[in-house]
Amino acid sequence: MVMTLKLYELPGCPYCAKVKDKLAELDLDYDSVEVPASKLERDEVEEVSGQRGVPVLVDEENGVEGMPESTDIVEYLEETYGS
């Protein structure tokens, strides 16, 4: 199975770190997309999720086109990929 997880993130973002910790815990591969520090420059994030905050998860395999909110993402990863 080819993983198609993509995480839009910002270095040093504690919410992004929470999601990355969960991805590591579940041993999931993902593509990291570093977004600009300025929210005004995050057009790609807005295109996929409708807002400009990070983290945002894309999981094409399961039809997730742009899930915001670290708590929601962590729950989703646990439910979908956890044991």
Secondary structure, DSSP 8 states (H G I E B T S, - for coil): ----EEEEE-TT-HHHHHHHHHHHHTT---EEEE--SSGGG-HHHHHHHSS--S-EEEEGGGTEEEEE-HHHHHHHHHHHH--
